Amino acid sequence: MKNPLTQRRAGVLLHPTSLPGKRDQGDLGQDARRFIDFLQAAGMTVWQMLPLGPTHADRSPYQCLSVHAGNRALISLDDLLAKGWLDAAAAGDRLFDERLKQARAGFERSAIQADKTAYAEFRTTQACWLEDYALYQAIRETQNALSWYRWPASLRDRDPAALERFRAEQAGLIEQVCFEQFLFFMQWSALRDYAHRHGVLLFGDVPIYVAHDSADVWANRELFTLDDAGKLEVVAGVPPDYFPRPGSSGVTRCIAGTGSVNWITAGGWIVSERSWHYLTFFVLIIFGALKSTGKYRPQPGRQWMDAGLKGPERHCLHGCSRISVNCHWWRKILALSRRRSMPCGWDWLFRG
C-alpha cells in the first residue's frame, strides 16, 4: 500500500463528540458519515481526531481510563436500532446506560450468527487488554467511580482470591463492559471503512502520557513509579515550549524499566494514521510528588520509536513548537513525515 503521507494534504481537526447529536454530543453514526461526505465535497482528504478513549469526568481525551479501550459514549444508538438490537419505542425514554443494556439483551436474542461469531472473536483476540479493562471498569462502578488506588486494599492490590470473588459476583457487569467495547469497535471499523471509500483518511492522535487512574496502571503497577499504596512517587512533564513556556506537569508517565510496553501495544487500535507529540520521546522533566521543581531526564527515543513503528499504521510527527535539532535529526533518520498546525507552521507568529 502506498504511504498516504507522501503527498501534501489538507484536512480538519474535529473530535467526534463535537458533531451534532441527539444527546449532548456526537457519536460514530450518521452525523459522522455526513461529516465525511462534507469533507469529500470540500476537497479535504484528512479527518484528524483527538484520542477516542474512555474519559474521566473531566472528559479530557488525553487522560483516559485505558489506552486500549474506546469511549462508550461514542456508540451510536441509531445504528443499534438499525441492527434490530434496540426497540425504538421501548428505548425512547431510557437513559443511555439502560439503552446499552437493552442492546445487549437484543443482541443475545436476535443477532445473526455472523455478529455473534464476531463478538466471540473480539473477546478472544482482544483478551490481552479487554479482561483487565472490563474488570477495572466493573470494580470502579461498584466503588462509586473512585480511583483504583482508593479501592479496598484487596482489590487495589489485585489479590487473586478477591478478584475471583468479584468476577463471580459481577459477571453480568463485566460482560456488559466487554459488549460495549465490541459495539464501539464495530462502529469504528464501519466508519473507518466508510471514510476510506470516500477518499478520507482518519488521522489519529495517541496520547504519550498514561493516566494514573487507568486500567493500564492498575494492571501493570510494576511498570510505573508508584509506592506500595499505588500513589505516585514522581510525575513527568514536557520541557518548556510554546504550550506552555514554563513546561507542564501533573500527568503520569511510565518512566521505570520497560514501562512503554503497554502504551506501544495500544498503537493500532484507534487510528489508522497517527501523530505523536514527540519531544517527550527524547527528554522529560521529572517532578517530585509536590510538582514544585523539576529536572531533565533524557529518554531512549530511538528504542521507543523502533518499537512503535513496527505496526502497519502510517506515522506522522506533530511539529507544534520550537524543538531541538536532535529531534529533527531523529525524524529524518526514521523517515517520518511531519504535520504542522497552521499557526505553528510560521515561526514569526510566535515572535515578540
C-alpha positions as CSV (number, residue, x, y, z in Angstrom):
1,M,0.0,0.0,0.0
2,K,1.3,3.4,-0.9
3,N,2.1,5.6,2.0
4,P,-0.7,8.2,2.1
5,L,1.6,10.7,3.9
6,T,4.0,11.2,1.0
7,Q,1.8,13.8,-0.6
8,R,0.6,17.1,0.9
9,R,-3.0,17.0,2.2
10,A,-5.5,19.3,3.8
11,G,-8.0,18.3,6.5
12,V,-9.9,19.3,9.6
13,L,-9.4,18.6,13.2
14,L,-12.6,17.7,14.9
15,H,-13.4,15.3,17.7
16,P,-16.5,13.2,17.1
17,T,-18.1,14.5,20.3
18,S,-18.2,17.9,18.6
19,L,-20.6,16.6,15.9
20,P,-24.3,17.2,16.2
21,G,-26.1,14.5,18.2
22,K,-29.4,13.6,19.8
23,R,-27.7,13.5,23.2
24,D,-25.2,16.2,24.5
25,Q,-22.5,15.1,22.0
26,G,-21.9,13.5,18.6
27,D,-21.2,9.8,18.0
28,L,-19.9,7.4,15.4
29,G,-23.2,7.2,13.5
30,Q,-25.0,9.0,10.7
31,D,-23.7,12.5,11.5
32,A,-20.1,11.2,11.4
33,R,-20.8,9.8,8.0
34,R,-22.3,13.1,6.9
35,F,-19.2,14.9,8.0
36,I,-17.1,12.6,5.9
37,D,-19.4,13.4,3.0
38,F,-18.8,17.1,3.7
39,L,-15.0,16.7,3.7
40,Q,-15.1,14.8,0.4
41,A,-17.3,17.5,-1.2
42,A,-14.9,20.3,0.1
43,G,-11.8,18.6,-1.4
44,M,-10.4,17.6,2.1
45,T,-8.7,14.2,2.4
46,V,-7.9,14.1,6.2
47,W,-10.1,14.0,9.3
48,Q,-7.9,14.4,12.3
49,M,-9.2,13.3,15.7
50,L,-8.1,13.6,19.2
51,P,-7.8,10.3,21.2
52,L,-11.1,8.3,21.4
53,G,-10.6,6.5,24.7
54,P,-12.9,6.5,27.7
55,T,-12.5,9.6,29.7
56,H,-12.8,10.6,33.3
57,A,-15.4,13.1,34.5
58,D,-13.4,16.0,33.0
59,R,-13.8,14.4,29.5
60,S,-10.2,15.1,28.6
61,P,-9.2,12.6,25.8
62,Y,-5.6,12.9,26.9
63,Q,-6.1,11.3,30.3
64,C,-8.1,8.2,29.5
65,L,-9.2,5.2,31.7
66,S,-7.5,3.0,29.2
67,V,-5.0,3.4,26.3
68,H,-6.7,0.5,24.5
69,A,-10.5,0.9,25.0
70,G,-12.9,3.1,23.1
71,N,-15.2,5.6,24.6
72,R,-18.7,4.0,25.0
73,A,-20.3,7.4,24.8
74,L,-19.5,7.5,21.1
75,I,-21.7,4.5,20.4
76,S,-24.5,5.4,18.0
77,L,-27.9,4.2,19.3
78,D,-29.4,4.8,15.9
79,D,-27.1,2.3,14.3
80,L,-28.1,-0.2,17.0
81,L,-31.7,0.4,16.2
82,A,-30.9,-0.3,12.5
83,K,-29.3,-3.6,13.6
84,G,-32.5,-4.5,15.4
85,W,-30.9,-4.8,18.8
86,L,-32.8,-1.8,20.2
87,D,-36.5,-1.3,20.2
88,A,-37.3,2.4,19.4
89,A,-40.5,2.6,21.4
90,A,-39.1,0.8,24.5
91,A,-35.8,2.8,24.4
92,G,-37.3,6.2,23.9
93,D,-37.3,7.5,27.4
94,R,-34.4,5.5,28.8
95,L,-31.0,6.7,29.8
96,F,-28.0,5.9,27.7
97,D,-26.8,3.2,30.1
98,E,-30.2,1.5,30.0
99,R,-30.3,1.6,26.3
100,L,-26.9,-0.1,26.0
101,K,-28.1,-2.8,28.4
102,Q,-31.2,-3.2,26.3
103,A,-29.0,-3.5,23.2
104,R,-27.1,-6.4,24.8
105,A,-30.3,-8.2,25.5
106,G,-31.5,-7.6,21.9
107,F,-28.1,-8.8,20.6
108,E,-28.4,-12.0,22.6
109,R,-32.0,-12.5,21.5
110,S,-31.8,-11.6,17.8
111,A,-28.3,-11.1,16.4
112,I,-27.4,-13.1,13.4
113,Q,-24.7,-15.8,13.7
114,A,-22.1,-13.7,11.9
115,D,-22.4,-10.9,14.6
116,K,-22.3,-13.5,17.4
117,T,-19.2,-15.0,15.9
118,A,-17.6,-11.6,15.5
119,Y,-18.2,-10.9,19.2
120,A,-16.7,-14.2,20.3
121,E,-13.6,-13.5,18.1
122,F,-13.4,-9.9,19.6
123,R,-13.4,-11.4,23.1
124,T,-10.6,-13.8,22.2
125,T,-8.3,-11.6,20.1
126,Q,-8.5,-8.6,22.5
127,A,-8.3,-10.5,25.7
128,C,-4.8,-9.2,26.5
129,W,-6.3,-5.8,27.5
130,L,-10.1,-6.4,27.5
131,E,-10.3,-8.6,30.5
132,D,-8.3,-6.2,32.7
133,Y,-10.3,-3.2,31.4
134,A,-13.7,-4.8,31.9
135,L,-12.7,-5.9,35.4
136,Y,-11.3,-2.4,36.2
137,Q,-14.5,-0.7,35.0
138,A,-16.8,-3.1,36.8
139,I,-14.9,-2.6,40.1
140,R,-14.8,1.2,39.5
141,E,-18.6,1.2,39.1
142,T,-19.2,-0.7,42.3
143,Q,-16.8,1.7,44.1
144,N,-18.7,4.9,43.1
145,A,-16.1,5.8,40.4
146,L,-13.3,6.1,43.0
147,S,-9.8,5.9,41.6
148,W,-8.3,2.4,41.8
149,Y,-5.7,3.4,44.5
150,R,-8.6,4.3,46.8
151,W,-10.3,0.9,46.5
152,P,-10.2,-1.6,49.3
153,A,-6.7,-3.0,49.5
154,S,-7.6,-6.5,48.3
155,L,-9.0,-5.0,45.0
156,R,-6.4,-2.3,44.8
157,D,-3.6,-4.7,45.0
158,R,-5.3,-7.3,42.8
159,D,-5.5,-10.1,45.4
160,P,-6.3,-13.2,43.3
161,A,-9.0,-14.5,45.6
162,A,-10.7,-11.1,45.9
163,L,-10.7,-10.7,42.1
164,E,-12.1,-14.2,41.6
165,R,-15.0,-13.5,44.0
166,F,-15.7,-10.2,42.3
167,R,-15.7,-11.9,38.8
168,A,-18.3,-14.4,40.1
169,E,-20.5,-11.8,41.8
170,Q,-20.4,-9.3,39.0
171,A,-20.2,-11.5,35.9
172,G,-23.1,-9.6,34.2
173,L,-21.5,-6.2,34.7
174,I,-18.1,-7.4,33.4
175,E,-19.9,-8.9,30.3
176,Q,-21.7,-5.6,29.7
177,V,-18.4,-3.7,29.6
178,C,-17.0,-6.2,27.1
179,F,-20.1,-6.0,24.9
180,E,-19.9,-2.2,24.8
181,Q,-16.3,-2.3,23.7
182,F,-17.4,-4.7,20.9
183,L,-20.1,-2.1,19.9
184,F,-17.6,0.7,19.8
185,F,-15.0,-1.1,17.7
186,M,-17.7,-2.5,15.4
187,Q,-19.0,1.0,14.7
188,W,-15.5,2.5,14.5
189,S,-14.4,-0.1,11.9
190,A,-17.5,0.7,9.8
191,L,-16.8,4.4,10.0
192,R,-13.2,3.9,9.0
193,D,-14.2,1.8,6.0
194,Y,-16.8,4.5,5.0
195,A,-14.1,7.2,5.2
196,H,-11.6,5.3,3.1
197,R,-14.3,4.5,0.4
198,H,-14.8,8.3,0.2
199,G,-11.1,9.1,0.0
200,V,-10.8,10.5,3.5
201,L,-8.0,9.4,5.9
202,L,-8.7,9.2,9.6
203,F,-5.7,10.7,11.2
204,G,-5.5,9.8,14.9
205,D,-3.7,11.0,17.9
206,V,-2.2,8.8,20.6
207,P,-1.5,10.4,24.0
208,I,2.0,9.9,25.2
209,Y,1.0,10.1,28.8
210,V,-0.9,7.3,30.7
211,A,-3.4,8.4,33.3
212,H,-2.7,7.4,36.9
213,D,-6.3,6.3,37.3
214,S,-6.4,3.8,34.4
215,A,-6.8,0.1,33.9
216,D,-3.3,0.1,32.4
217,V,-1.6,1.4,35.5
218,W,-3.8,-0.7,37.9
219,A,-2.9,-3.9,35.9
220,N,0.8,-3.1,35.4
221,R,1.9,-1.3,38.5
222,E,5.5,-2.7,38.2
223,L,6.0,-0.5,35.1
224,F,5.3,2.7,36.9
225,T,6.9,4.7,39.7
226,L,4.4,4.1,42.5
227,D,4.6,3.4,46.2
228,D,3.1,0.4,47.9
229,A,-0.3,2.1,48.1
230,G,-0.4,2.9,44.4
231,K,0.3,6.6,44.9
232,L,2.7,8.5,42.6
233,E,6.3,8.9,43.7
234,V,7.2,11.2,40.8
235,V,5.3,12.6,37.8
236,A,6.7,13.6,34.4
237,G,6.0,16.5,32.1
238,V,7.3,18.1,28.9
239,P,10.1,20.7,28.6
240,P,9.2,24.4,28.0
241,D,7.9,25.3,24.6
242,Y,5.1,27.5,23.3
243,F,2.4,25.5,25.2
244,P,3.2,26.4,27.9
245,R,6.6,28.2,28.1
246,P,7.4,27.1,31.7
247,G,6.8,23.4,30.8
248,S,3.9,21.3,32.1
249,S,3.5,18.7,34.8
250,G,0.7,16.8,36.6
251,V,0.5,13.8,34.3
252,T,1.7,10.2,34.7
253,R,4.3,8.7,32.5
254,C,5.9,5.3,32.7
255,I,9.5,6.1,33.4
256,A,10.6,2.9,35.1
257,G,12.2,0.0,33.2
258,T,10.2,-1.2,30.2
259,G,7.2,1.0,31.0
260,S,6.4,1.8,27.4
261,V,5.2,-1.7,26.6
262,N,1.5,-1.1,27.3
263,W,1.4,2.2,25.5
264,I,3.0,0.7,22.4
265,T,0.7,-2.3,22.2
266,A,-2.2,0.2,22.1
267,G,-1.0,1.7,18.8
268,G,-3.1,0.2,16.0
269,W,-6.5,0.2,17.7
270,I,-7.9,3.6,17.5
271,V,-6.3,5.1,14.5
272,S,-5.2,4.2,11.0
273,E,-2.7,7.0,10.8
274,R,-1.4,8.8,13.9
275,S,0.7,11.7,15.1
276,W,3.0,11.9,18.0
277,H,3.9,15.0,20.1
278,Y,7.3,13.5,20.1
279,L,9.5,15.8,22.1
280,T,8.9,13.7,25.2
281,F,10.4,10.6,23.5
282,F,13.8,12.4,23.9
283,V,13.6,14.4,27.1
284,L,11.2,14.6,30.0
285,I,11.0,16.9,33.0
286,I,10.7,14.8,36.2
287,F,8.8,16.4,39.1
288,G,8.6,15.3,42.7
289,A,5.3,14.5,44.3
290,L,4.6,18.1,45.1
291,K,5.4,19.2,41.5
292,S,7.2,22.3,42.7
293,T,10.5,21.8,40.8
294,G,11.7,19.5,38.0
295,K,14.8,18.2,36.4
296,Y,15.6,17.0,32.9
297,R,15.9,13.3,32.3
298,P,17.0,12.0,28.8
299,Q,14.7,9.3,27.3
300,P,15.6,6.4,25.0
301,G,13.8,7.9,22.0
302,R,15.3,5.5,19.3
303,Q,14.2,2.4,21.2
304,W,10.7,3.6,21.7
305,M,10.4,4.8,18.1
306,D,11.6,1.5,16.7
307,A,9.1,-0.5,18.8
308,G,6.2,1.8,17.9
309,L,7.0,1.8,14.2
310,K,6.7,-2.0,13.8
311,G,2.9,-2.0,13.2
312,P,1.1,-1.4,9.9
313,E,0.0,2.1,10.7
314,R,1.4,5.1,9.0
315,H,3.1,7.6,11.3
316,C,3.5,11.4,11.3
317,L,5.2,13.6,13.8
318,H,3.4,16.6,15.1
319,G,5.6,19.7,15.0
320,C,3.8,22.3,17.1
321,S,6.6,24.2,18.8
322,R,10.3,25.1,18.6
323,I,12.1,21.8,19.2
324,S,15.7,20.7,19.2
325,V,17.9,19.9,16.2
326,N,18.3,16.4,17.8
327,C,14.6,15.7,17.4
328,H,14.6,16.8,13.7
329,W,17.7,14.6,13.2
330,W,15.8,11.6,14.5
331,R,12.7,12.4,12.4
332,K,14.9,12.2,9.3
333,I,16.7,9.0,10.3
334,L,13.4,7.3,10.9
335,A,11.9,8.6,7.6
336,L,8.8,10.0,9.3
337,S,6.5,12.6,7.8
338,R,5.7,15.8,9.7
339,R,2.4,17.5,10.4
340,R,2.2,21.2,11.3
341,S,-0.7,23.1,12.7
342,M,-1.3,26.3,10.7
343,P,-0.3,28.7,13.5
344,C,2.8,26.7,14.2
345,G,4.0,26.5,10.7
346,W,5.2,30.1,10.6
347,D,7.7,30.9,13.4
348,W,7.1,34.6,13.0
349,L,3.7,34.3,14.5
350,F,5.3,33.4,17.8
351,R,8.0,36.1,17.9
352,G,7.8,39.0,20.2
